[in-house]
Amino acid sequence: MVSGEHCRYYRGLEIISDLCVGCSHCMRVCPTEALRVNGGKATIHPNLCIDCGRCYRECPTSAIRVVDDDFDHIFDYKHRLLLIPSLFYSQFEDRIEIEEVNNIIGSLGFTEVSPVELGVDYLIEEMNLYIDEASPDLKPVISSYCPAVVRLIQVRFPSLVDNIMTLLPPLEITAQYYKSKYREAGIPEDDLGIFYLTPCVAKIAAVKDPVGGYVSPITGVINMDLVYSKVMMAHRNHTVTENNIRVNEEITSNAIRWSTTRGESNATRGVALAIDGMTNVIEFLEKVENGDIEGVDFLELRGCDESCSGGILVRGNRFLVADGLHKRASTAPWVNPYLKDFRKYCADYMRFDNVQPRVFMKYGRDIKEAIRKMEQVRNLKHILPGIDCGACGSPGCEALAGDIVNGERNINNCVFMQIANERKGTLQVEEAIELMEEIWGKRYDY
């Protein structure tokens, strides 16, 4: 962790201290070792957290909450556009028609709804050009669609950041399109609120703190789970009021499938692979980093199992949601009537700057100092037992070594080192108890 370093990154998750029991379940599943236990409570390191949501799923006491925007924020704007992922409708299966869902959303206060994936068809054109023009040393090109994967690469695979495709995801393309359309219609910018209904936490962070120097036109991000509950309640209670919500339903088969596994890879030229699930993604990126993958042009990597259908804010079963998307896509048109307009309005907004690694943020901003500390970590790893038990309050021995180098842990926080030093007489039992209580709290102090 960074000692005395101000955090530059937005975090979409936070610990509710009063609910946390310090069980360390979250710490054990974090793919970037962003969690620690201190004083009997879990803590998140924001410079290492990628907002994948694995800790949120794992917490047995619901002590981790999503940091999203207040729903009432929408009423700060005269024109309230909601960008909705296609998977949102698939959660209702055949119980509620899409038209009724949109009417309920209108009754909640929105003036217009549109599919997030409206910009997919234009993105496909640009993606294929990007992949064709990419130099061999920057292949496989890695999709920038999943923000959790982008941030994973920043933290754990910094050597691959230049492989990340610097094209905006459909969400941002569609938002830019509507911003331009409303501006052309003479609507003051301050009157327009563009909101996104998110299936996951990583996309909240991606909007609030985009990579590559990009500034998002999206005004606010709304929890999909919350709106799902509101729609279901209105449907059951028959409380839908008449409204004049504008609905754009012109979306193609490719666009509907985009958020599913192989949605991107099936639309690209050349050799493309699709991997979903964070464990699988990490395993494959290790192979790419080691040079074991050849002849692949494009990688579609999604952090969640079944891609966005498995997002932590999706209420429906991920397999049924994905199946519903494929069924709907099978009857959707193949041609996007707005493609010409997207070329007109979005050509200047398609790219962002190269993604920068976060690896040195663990040990400070000075690269020479960071390298020196990394060498110290390697030396400490030879002293520590290497069994990654987590009893020190850090995820494993390497993480503990990093914390020691940053002055945030003591080598005697390791219970095995405690025992060894007690035998040598260099550590007293009372001191060992104090060290343990610093990490786990006074849970046995009756």
Beta strands, then each sheet from edge to edge (+ up, - down):
strand 1: 13-15
strand 2: 35-38
strand 3: 41-44
strand 4: 64-66
strand 5: 79-84
strand 6: 112-115
strand 7: 141-142
strand 8: 192-198
strand 9: 220-223
strand 10: 246-247
strand 11: 272-276
strand 12: 298-302
sheet 1: 1+ 4-
sheet 2: 2+ 3-
sheet 3: 9+ 8+ 5+ 6+ 10+
sheet 4: 7+ 12+ 11+
end
